[in-house]
Amino acid sequence: MADAWKSFEASPQREVKSGVLSDSIETKIIPNVPVWTEDSSWTYTRGVGDLGGASTSYPNNVGPSADPWNIWDGCTPIAAAQIIAYHEHPELYEEGYYTEEYKGYMTSLVDIFHHTMGTFDKEDNPGWTYWCGYHGSDACDGIESFASEYQRLKDQGIVSWSLKNNYDAQPTCSWGLCWLSQYITTPDVKIEVDQQRPVLLQLDNGGKATDGQGPYGDHSVVITGYVWDGYDIQYLVIHSGWDMYDHYLAWCNWGSDTHLVKIYPNRR
């Protein structure tokens, strides 16, 4: 099955890519969802991400300039940036994810989300963002305030790409309350993917992907597809934010405080 998964590559058309893996197993993947990471000097030297530890303050660091925080910008800003880039300018990814324009755009989005989400560096955990429902700044707050902050920076000439949408972020449960009910269901994912809307998944105690990456622990990823056995979802197709590849995570391979956040673009 792993070899079959690898055969489903992104389609140039803007429609969900569907393929039959066997008589009973099918995969669906949203094509051309931008992929990104900003995790190390190694990736930076290969044209991905920006550096950290600079004396520059926000918003003067927005873009490929070095940031005033850790080189790891945070998994949630990186995940959200991929989703917003899909809704705003997927053509930049389609033209090649090692182009200078794509790098400039993605580093700008990540830096803005780092600010709007209130992401911060804990002593033993850099790039920390609170789950949706936290009493202070959190992931959903940052997504919903992104458009106004982006427009403010655009008016100042700090960013130049157009902005098409405002965004609503709707978690399937609130921080600290997910264990009270069935917090993530198959329709939550299936409907979003079928409607070509990538989903933010904030993992609690996330396990390993099928290729051995992980365990993810407390980590945010992007859901770009799923593997369906005719009755239920068996695996999620994800961008982990740790590299530039697709990975497959078994359904429910996570803890009870995991948040699924549906992100809805609304035309400006």
Secondary structure, DSSP 8 states (H G I E B T S, - for coil): -HHHHHT----SSSS-EEEESSSS-EEEE-TT--------HHHHHTT-S-----S--TTTT-SSS--SS-SS--HHHHHHHHHHHHHH-HHHHHT-TTSHHHHHHHHHHHHHHHHHTT-EEETTEEEE---TT-SSS-HHHHHHTHHHHHHHHHHTTS--S---EEEEEEESS-TT-GGGS----HHHHHHHHHTT--EEEEEEEE---TTS----EEEEEEEEEEEE-SSSEEEEEEE-SSSSSEEEEETT-S-TT-EEEEEEEEE-
